Amino acid sequence: MEVPFLDLRDVHARYADELKAAAARVIDSGHYVLGEELAAFEREFATWCGVRHALGVGSGLDALALILRGYLGLGALAEGDEVIVPGNTFIASFLAVSANRLVPVPVEPDPVSFNLDPACVAAAIGPRTRAIMAVHLYGQLADMPALVALARRHGLLLIEDAAQAHGATRDGRKAGAFGDAAAFSFYPAKNLGALGDGGAVVTGDARLAERVAALRNYGSDTKYHHLFQGVNSRLDEIQAALLRVKLRHLDEDVALRRRVARRYRDGIRQPQIALPDVAHEEQHAWHLFVVRCHRRDALQRHLQAQGVQSQVHYPVPPHRQPAYAELREAWLPLTERLHEEVLSLPLGPSLGEDAVARVIAACNAFECPP
Ligand SMILES: *Cc1c(COP(=O)(O)O)cnc(C)c1O
């Protein structure tokens, strides 16, 4: 038996009865879009995040794009403005920016946390800069106190891409509660995953919340009255009902993820495998457990031969993708090295003790080629 990277059947088996009851409740209700389940989930998720407003949308990418679109409509952003983004992120962070005719400006990460380096952000601020998009990569909060101060000093919007960070905390505040607005993804593999696609915008800004609520629904405030040229991007009732179940288990699931991470950090003792250097383990939501190895591909092959699955997040940075030919000349050597060295080990709330022990033993048995 292989150790799977993440087995969503196992994740859901733990509360399958609750999930099935929630789905049945929606099926029997006759209401499938923009109903009571969504309204209830939005209240519950906003409360859980410690933020005033939450709006369910179709995906994490849509959540990011709708935040920017909302601020364009409110006049806080204008076409051609620059948004500073981490060079080392999932491409969705870039796509949301360029889809709104804004310009992504990638910067190098902090070499320890792999998150935005406030000094690199400060150096990238120019006359067209209007926003910073902080990505809480792998489940660890970016340096939000420094970024909040920087955004304030330069009059910039601060947007959180919290797609990997449900449950990350600092000083008693959760991911999503630091910026002007934050985007969450409920893609099935995320810390809070739907059984399909979904996402949410959270914000303390009532004007943005109102705008996004309309934008996701054809730009309409009441039926057949259209204030804006909106889109159709709604979190449907079945997904909202399933997410309400999973939200009740989320704190426990994040704690289980932390336990696996703790065991890896205690158990993996192969000097060629660099463990994540995390100052505050209990603040990390551990979406991914990412090690670095200068012979990453050999390590991945070795683990596979030992029956341990792993993944690379991500093999090619956005500025090196064909989709972003205009950024091909960007000078981001640290970002590029990270993409060659990172490897994500199996991690999830249902990963058993034996599986964890097998991953540790397989890592420790790695004989790194010169
Ligand atoms: C998953 C992810 C997204 C996109 O979310 P989707 O729901 O898949 O659209 C955006 N940013 C980051 C950092 C992600 O990991």
The ligand as an SDF file (V2000), in Angstrom:
LIG
                    3D

 15 15  0  0  0  0  0  0  0  0999 V2000
   -5.6050   27.0580   -4.7700 C   0  0  0  0  0  0  0  0  0  0  0  0
   -5.0500   28.4170   -4.8510 C   0  0  0  0  0  0  0  0  0  0  0  0
   -5.7150   29.4530   -5.5280 C   0  0  0  0  0  0  0  0  0  0  0  0
   -6.9040   29.2440   -6.4010 C   0  0  0  0  0  0  0  0  0  0  0  0
   -8.0110   28.6330   -5.8450 O   0  0  0  0  0  0  0  0  0  0  0  0
   -9.0540   27.8600   -6.7800 P   0  0  0  0  0  0  0  0  0  0  0  0
  -10.2170   27.6280   -5.8860 O   0  0  0  0  0  0  0  0  0  0  0  0
   -8.3930   26.6020   -7.2210 O   0  0  0  0  0  0  0  0  0  0  0  0
   -9.3890   28.7680   -7.9220 O   0  0  0  0  0  0  0  0  0  0  0  0
   -5.1790   30.7190   -5.4600 C   0  0  0  0  0  0  0  0  0  0  0  0
   -4.0420   30.9780   -4.8040 N   0  0  0  0  0  0  0  0  0  0  0  0
   -3.3640   30.0100   -4.1710 C   0  0  0  0  0  0  0  0  0  0  0  0
   -2.1170   30.3850   -3.4280 C   0  0  0  0  0  0  0  0  0  0  0  0
   -3.8270   28.6920   -4.1860 C   0  0  0  0  0  0  0  0  0  0  0  0
   -3.1260   27.7390   -3.5530 O   0  0  0  0  0  0  0  0  0  0  0  0
  1  2  1  0
  2  3  1  0
  2 14  2  0
  3  4  1  0
  3 10  2  0
  4  5  1  0
  5  6  1  0
  6  7  2  0
  6  8  1  0
  6  9  1  0
 10 11  1  0
 11 12  2  0
 12 13  1  0
 12 14  1  0
 14 15  1  0
M  END
$$$$
